[in-house]
Amino acid sequence: MPHANTDPSHVVWALGAALVIVNAIVCVAAARADGLTRGQIVVHTAVVWLIPLIGAGMVGTFLWSEAHPPPLPQQTSHSGEAPAASGHSTDPGDRSP
């Protein structure tokens, strides 16, 4: 009995191909629709193709930012305490304004 291919890249390619086919069908249907101007057809086609790209960009950016977190800020206080909310140090020996 053959085993199932568990490589997720096949699933991604299949979903991508399905998305392209469905987008193409919708764009052809919009182009053939009665009552739409050329400008409306262009806008509908742009929306059909851009929304998946924008969604992929947003998810990709999120995943990249999760994998590459920014460095933690370093403490500037020598005593180990964070500065007060006013920006002034709570250390009585500190004479800065």
Rosetta silent file (secondary structure, phi, psi, omega in degrees, C-alpha in Angstrom):
SEQUENCE: MPHANTDPSHVVWALGAALVIVNAIVCVAAARADGLTRGQIVVHTAVVWLIPLIGAGMVGTFLWSEAHPPPLPQQTSHSGEAPAASGHSTDPGDRSP
SCORE:     score description
SCORE:     0.000 S_00000001
   1 L     0.000  124.956 -179.945    0.000    0.000    0.000 S_00000001
   2 L   -71.567  147.718  179.900    1.578    3.353   -1.002 S_00000001
   3 L   -88.864  154.944 -179.963    2.006    5.964    1.689 S_00000001
   4 L   -74.936  141.442  177.261    0.521    9.431    1.453 S_00000001
   5 L   -76.766  120.338 -176.164    2.876   12.241    0.501 S_00000001
   6 L  -100.257   11.445  179.849    3.123   14.477    3.549 S_00000001
   7 L   -71.288  116.259 -176.500    5.144   17.222    1.857 S_00000001
   8 H   -68.132  -16.731 -179.261    3.205   20.444    2.542 S_00000001
   9 H   -65.270  -30.287  176.945    4.607   22.141   -0.567 S_00000001
  10 H   -64.880  -39.264  179.334    2.277   20.035   -2.729 S_00000001
  11 H   -67.267  -42.321  179.449   -0.716   21.346   -0.820 S_00000001
  12 H   -62.266  -44.613  178.519    0.507   24.941   -1.150 S_00000001
  13 H   -64.100  -40.123  179.182    1.007   24.527   -4.911 S_00000001
  14 H   -65.163  -42.659  177.797   -2.439   22.940   -5.287 S_00000001
  15 H   -65.987  -39.463  176.884   -4.103   25.773   -3.343 S_00000001
  16 H   -62.904  -43.277  178.307   -2.174   28.349   -5.366 S_00000001
  17 H   -64.827  -40.368  177.874   -3.232   26.732   -8.640 S_00000001
  18 H   -63.807  -40.525  178.161   -6.849   26.604   -7.469 S_00000001
  19 H   -62.165  -43.722  179.817   -6.689   30.297   -6.518 S_00000001
  20 H   -63.422  -43.603 -179.511   -5.321   31.248   -9.940 S_00000001
  21 H   -63.632  -47.180 -179.790   -8.026   29.216  -11.730 S_00000001
  22 H   -64.152  -43.379  178.174  -10.852   30.683   -9.638 S_00000001
  23 H   -59.805  -43.162  179.674   -9.480   34.233  -10.042 S_00000001
  24 H   -63.553  -42.337  179.097   -9.246   33.771  -13.815 S_00000001
  25 H   -62.031  -44.487 -179.863  -12.820   32.462  -14.016 S_00000001
  26 H   -64.802  -39.822  179.629  -14.124   35.413  -11.988 S_00000001
  27 H   -65.827  -41.063  176.931  -12.196   37.906  -14.127 S_00000001
  28 H   -64.525  -41.128  178.423  -13.582   36.417  -17.350 S_00000001
  29 H   -63.324  -39.208  177.937  -17.084   36.495  -15.865 S_00000001
  30 H   -66.234  -39.717 -179.898  -16.639   40.161  -14.925 S_00000001
  31 H   -66.207  -31.674 -178.445  -15.393   40.990  -18.429 S_00000001
  32 H   -90.617   -6.968 -176.281  -18.439   39.298  -20.000 S_00000001
  33 L   -67.375  139.696  176.659  -20.966   40.766  -17.571 S_00000001
  34 L   -78.815  144.026  173.763  -23.556   43.077  -19.071 S_00000001
  35 L    89.058    0.037  177.609  -23.819   46.579  -17.686 S_00000001
  36 L   -99.654  136.614  175.515  -20.236   46.989  -16.463 S_00000001
  37 L   -79.827  167.615  178.655  -18.063   49.736  -17.858 S_00000001
  38 H   -60.363  -40.212  178.248  -14.447   49.134  -18.807 S_00000001
  39 H   -62.190  -40.621  178.445  -13.344   50.993  -15.650 S_00000001
  40 H   -65.774  -38.982  178.533  -15.536   48.800  -13.458 S_00000001
  41 H   -63.589  -41.675  179.328  -14.115   45.662  -15.069 S_00000001
  42 H   -63.040  -43.854  179.868  -10.570   46.914  -14.428 S_00000001
  43 H   -64.941  -44.795  179.082  -11.378   47.674  -10.776 S_00000001
  44 H   -60.529  -43.061  179.995  -13.072   44.294  -10.251 S_00000001
  45 H   -64.510  -42.363  178.781  -10.101   42.505  -11.813 S_00000001
  46 H   -61.953  -42.325  179.833   -7.627   44.469   -9.671 S_00000001
  47 H   -64.162  -43.049 -178.782   -9.565   43.640   -6.501 S_00000001
  48 H   -59.365  -41.003 -176.711   -9.752   39.934   -7.401 S_00000001
  49 H   -87.259  -29.586 -175.305   -5.977   39.714   -7.847 S_00000001
  50 H   -81.383  -34.277 -177.668   -4.787   42.178   -5.197 S_00000001
  51 H   -60.395  -45.238  176.044   -6.719   40.951   -2.163 S_00000001
  52 H   -62.540  -35.695  179.583   -4.972   37.543   -2.113 S_00000001
  53 H   -69.265  -41.005  178.676   -1.613   39.302   -2.569 S_00000001
  54 H   -64.593  -43.943  178.071   -2.309   41.799    0.210 S_00000001
  55 H   -60.876  -43.758  178.687   -3.449   38.990    2.517 S_00000001
  56 H   -64.503  -38.484  178.355   -0.340   36.951    1.720 S_00000001
  57 H   -64.782  -41.477  179.971    1.835   40.003    2.325 S_00000001
  58 H   -65.990  -46.228 -179.647    0.231   40.688    5.683 S_00000001
  59 H   -66.155  -42.059  178.604    0.525   37.082    6.871 S_00000001
  60 H   -61.579  -41.285  177.920    4.093   36.817    5.547 S_00000001
  61 H   -64.205  -42.565  178.144    5.086   40.016    7.332 S_00000001
  62 H   -61.271  -47.128 -178.885    3.537   38.769   10.571 S_00000001
  63 H   -63.881  -39.562  178.273    5.314   35.413   10.337 S_00000001
  64 H   -64.431  -42.068 -178.715    8.638   37.106    9.546 S_00000001
  65 H   -67.914  -31.313  176.017    8.275   39.491   12.478 S_00000001
  66 H   -70.136  -34.549 -178.920    7.505   36.588   14.806 S_00000001
  67 H   -79.943  -21.233 -178.307   10.604   34.730   13.606 S_00000001
  68 L  -128.554   73.278 -178.792   12.816   37.838   13.893 S_00000001
  69 L   -67.180  149.736  177.995   11.807   39.731   17.050 S_00000001
  70 L   -68.385  153.957  179.335   13.411   43.136   17.612 S_00000001
  71 L   -65.861  148.291  178.730   16.209   43.295   20.189 S_00000001
  72 L   -70.769  140.888  178.462   15.160   44.156   23.724 S_00000001
  73 L   -65.998  144.936  179.343   15.935   47.724   24.784 S_00000001
  74 L   -88.281  146.753  177.654   18.901   48.062   27.134 S_00000001
  75 L   -71.961  138.688  178.737   18.488   49.654   30.539 S_00000001
  76 L   -98.526  -14.280 -178.842   20.082   53.074   30.814 S_00000001
  77 L   -80.459  137.160  179.403   19.984   53.295   34.608 S_00000001
  78 L   -80.436  -19.741 -176.830   23.137   52.222   36.410 S_00000001
  79 L   -85.729   -6.675 -179.102   21.248   51.253   39.558 S_00000001
  80 L    91.161   -6.345  178.536   19.175   48.632   37.763 S_00000001
  81 L   -95.970  147.021  176.410   15.954   50.598   38.261 S_00000001
  82 L   -73.779  150.280  176.939   13.916   51.937   35.386 S_00000001
  83 L   -63.959  155.013  179.469   13.623   55.732   35.173 S_00000001
  84 L   -65.516  164.301 -177.673   10.501   57.283   36.670 S_00000001
  85 L   -60.429  -28.532 -179.620    7.523   57.999   34.431 S_00000001
  86 L   -76.090   -7.236 -177.684    8.483   61.687   34.297 S_00000001
  87 L    92.174   -7.984  179.143   11.826   60.732   32.740 S_00000001
  88 L   -92.067  147.600  179.468   13.708   61.796   35.870 S_00000001
  89 L   -73.498  146.650  176.376   15.711   59.328   37.849 S_00000001
  90 L   -89.399   -0.938 -179.848   14.425   58.263   41.262 S_00000001
  91 L   -77.068  119.543 -177.460   18.006   57.972   42.520 S_00000001
  92 L   -63.395  -22.336  179.736   18.558   60.830   45.067 S_00000001
  93 L   -79.648  -10.935 -179.247   22.247   60.995   44.110 S_00000001
  94 L   -85.116  121.012 -175.708   21.399   61.801   40.507 S_00000001
  95 L   -98.862    8.828 -178.105   21.455   65.567   39.917 S_00000001
  96 L   -71.510  149.492 -175.398   20.176   65.537   36.313 S_00000001
  97 L   -69.879    0.000    0.000   17.084   67.712   35.611 S_00000001
